[in-house]
Amino acid sequence: MIDPVVWQRLQHVWAARHLCTHNDGLVDAKYVMKVPASTAQIGQRLTITEATVRQAIADADSLCRALGDLTRP
């Protein structure tokens, strides 16, 4: 099982990844809906910090471990 806080952070990271990949890093209404706590404004370029990336890596590791635990007896 993965912590709900970790899962929420992963969803926010995925939304940010989507912006960078499909919207040149510019915040859109879809991002604001998915990450309502964000202070970013529509049309603003999303800033991603090193700390955010490091947290995303740790959270992804937690997810991978949780998935791995599901496949072990």
N, C-alpha and C positions, 0 to 999 in steps of 0.2 A: 504494500500500500504506500502511496506517496502522499506526503503532507499537502493539504489543500492550499496552503500559502505558496508552496513550491509550484504546484500545478498552476496557480493563478499567475505567478511570475513567468512560467513557461508560455502561457497563453499570450501574455503581454510581449514577450520576446518574439514570439511567432508573428504577432501583429506588426512589430517593428521590422522584422525581416521582410514581411510582405511589402511594407512601404519602400524599403531600400531596393527590393527586387523589381517591384512593379510600378512604383510611383516616384522614382528618382529621389527617395527619401523625404518627400513632401507629405506632411500630415493631411489626411483627407477625412471626410465625415465617417467613413467606415472605421478608421483607426480610433477616432474620438468615441465612437459607440462601443468599441471593444475594450478601450482603456479609459473609462470615464474619469479615473483619478488623475490622468495626465493633465499637466498644465499647458501642453502644446496646443497651439491654435491652428486651425485649418489653413493650409498654404505655407506654414512655417516648415523649415527643414528640421527634421528630427535629429537631435544630438544624442549620440550614444557614447557613454563614457567607458573607460577601461574597467572600472568597477562593475558596471552593468554587464559587460562581456564576461568578466571573470565569474560573476554570479550565475550567468546563464550557463556557463560551462559546468559549474558545480551542480546546478539544478538538472541539467541534461544527464550528468553522471548519476544523480539520484534516480532519475527516471529509468535509465538503462539498468541500474541495479535492481530496481523494483520489478521491471519486466523480466530480468534474468531470474529473479526469485520465483516468478510464476511458472517457470519451466523446469524448476528443480523439484524433485519429490520431497 
